[in-house]
């Protein structure tokens, strides 16, 4: 039941806004790199290799309108990615992009193998027990080394095969078999 991210590593909570602009964050500009307009990007995806073939991306500066931009070049580094955006040709221009988000649309996400889900697809699912009791909706996905944990209004649900019996993204619901005392 491992959840994959193409969202923020700091918060797995889903965006509640419904707009036509891309809403999946894959990176955040952390500053300028050099003097030729390149930016350092903190990678916010479990698929950093997408930066190596990035040709264009939605750029959403903090507090401003987003826009599609062409990527002249991009490379991965030990600390993230370095990206050169068309029209950003000096250090001052690059520095103005600090905190801007690189976004893609949901249809551009990488395809996952069966049984794996994106955090943004899990958040908001309605949770029911195998006995039909409504538990609540998933409000967050907490990612731990052993397994993910789904947060609901009533409590935490370990994302294990022992507990999670069914995930139906089309019906936006999850069926669980609670462990003894899980919601007491």
C-alpha positions in Angstrom: 0.0 0.0 0.0 3.0 2.3 -0.4 2.1 5.8 -1.3 4.2 7.7 -3.8 4.8 11.4 -3.9 4.7 14.0 -6.5 3.8 16.6 -4.0 5.4 18.2 -1.1 7.7 16.1 1.1 7.0 18.4 4.0 3.2 18.0 3.9 1.2 15.2 2.2 -2.0 17.1 2.5 -3.8 17.5 -0.8 -4.7 20.9 -2.2 -8.4 21.6 -1.9 -8.5 24.1 -4.7 -10.0 23.1 -8.0 -8.4 25.0 -10.9 -7.3 24.2 -14.4 -3.7 25.0 -13.7 -1.4 22.0 -12.9 -1.6 21.1 -9.2 1.1 18.5 -8.7 4.3 20.0 -7.3 7.5 18.2 -8.4 10.0 20.8 -7.2 10.5 24.1 -5.4 13.1 26.7 -6.4 15.4 27.3 -3.4 17.7 29.9 -5.1 19.9 30.9 -7.9 22.8 28.7 -9.1 25.7 30.6 -10.7 25.4 33.8 -12.7 23.7 32.5 -16.0 20.1 32.3 -14.7 20.0 28.7 -13.5 18.0 27.8 -10.4 18.5 25.3 -7.7 15.4 23.1 -7.2 14.5 21.0 -4.2 13.0 17.8 -5.7 9.5 17.1 -4.4 8.9 13.8 -6.2 9.7 10.2 -5.8 10.7 10.3 -9.5 13.6 12.8 -9.7 14.7 11.3 -13.1 11.8 13.3 -14.6 14.0 16.4 -14.3 16.6 14.9 -16.7 14.0 15.0 -19.5 12.0 18.1 -18.6 11.3 20.2 -21.6 8.6 22.5 -20.2 6.9 22.9 -16.9 4.3 25.0 -15.2 6.1 27.6 -13.0 4.1 29.0 -10.1 5.9 31.9 -8.3 4.6 32.5 -4.8 1.8 35.0 -4.8 1.8 35.4 -8.6 0.0 33.8 -11.6 1.6 30.6 -12.9 2.7 30.1 -16.5 4.2 27.4 -18.7 7.9 27.8 -19.3 10.4 26.1 -21.6 13.4 24.3 -19.9 16.6 24.9 -21.7 18.6 22.4 -19.7 18.2 20.5 -16.4 20.4 18.1 -14.4 20.2 16.2 -11.2 22.7 16.9 -8.4 23.3 15.4 -5.0 21.1 18.0 -3.4 18.3 18.3 -6.0 18.2 19.6 -9.5 19.7 22.6 -11.4 17.3 24.0 -14.1 17.8 26.7 -16.7 14.5 28.3 -17.8 14.2 30.1 -21.1 14.2 33.9 -20.5 15.9 33.7 -17.1 19.4 34.8 -18.0 21.1 36.2 -15.0 21.4 35.6 -11.2 19.0 38.4 -10.3 16.2 36.9 -12.5 16.9 33.5 -11.0 16.8 34.8 -7.5 13.4 36.3 -8.1 12.1 32.8 -8.6 12.9 31.7 -5.1 10.0 29.6 -3.6 8.4 29.2 -7.0 6.9 25.7 -7.6 7.5 23.5 -10.6 4.1 21.8 -11.3 2.7 19.2 -13.6 -0.9 18.1 -14.3 -2.2 14.8 -12.8 -2.2 13.2 -16.2 1.6 13.7 -16.4 2.3 11.7 -13.3 4.3 8.6 -13.6 2.3 5.4 -13.8 2.5 3.3 -10.7 2.5 -0.5 -10.4 -0.7 -2.1 -9.0 -1.2 -1.6 -5.3 0.7 1.7 -5.1 -1.0 5.0 -5.0 -0.2 8.7 -5.1 -0.7 10.6 -1.8 -2.9 13.0 -3.6 -5.2 10.1 -4.6 -5.4 8.7 -1.1 -6.2 12.0 0.7 -10.0 12.5 0.7 -11.0 8.8 0.4 -14.0 7.9 2.5 -13.0 5.0 4.9 -15.4 2.2 5.9 -14.9 -1.0 7.8 -15.6 -4.4 6.4 -18.7 -4.3 8.6 -19.9 -1.1 6.9 -19.1 1.4 9.6 -18.1 4.8 8.4 -14.7 5.9 9.9 -14.3 9.3 8.1 -12.2 10.6 5.3 -8.4 10.5 5.0 -7.0 13.9 5.8 -3.3 13.2 5.6 -0.7 10.5 4.7 2.2 10.2 7.1 5.2 8.5 5.6 7.4 6.3 7.8 10.1 3.8 7.0 8.0 0.8 8.0 4.8 1.8 6.3 2.6 4.8 5.6 -0.1 5.8 8.0 -3.4 7.3 6.9 -4.8 10.0 9.2 -8.6 10.3 9.7 -10.8 12.2 12.1 -11.2 9.1 14.2 -7.6 8.0 14.3 -4.7 6.6 12.4 -4.8 3.6 10.0 -1.6 1.7 9.2 -1.3 1.3 5.4 -0.7 -2.5 5.5 -2.4 -5.4 3.7 -3.5 -6.7 7.1 -5.7 -3.5 7.7 -6.4 -2.0 4.3 -8.6 -4.5 2.3 -9.7 -2.4 -0.7 -8.9 0.9 -2.3 -11.4 2.1 -5.0 -10.2 5.4 -6.5 -13.2 5.6 -8.8 -15.7 5.4 -5.9 -13.3 7.4 -3.7 -13.5 4.9 -0.8 -11.3 2.5 1.2 -12.4 -0.6 3.1 -10.4 -1.5 6.2 -10.4 -4.3 8.8 -9.5 -2.4 12.0 -7.1 -4.0 14.5 -8.5 -4.6 17.9 -8.8 -1.3 19.8 -7.8 0.8 16.8 -10.6 3.3 17.3 -11.4 2.8 21.0 
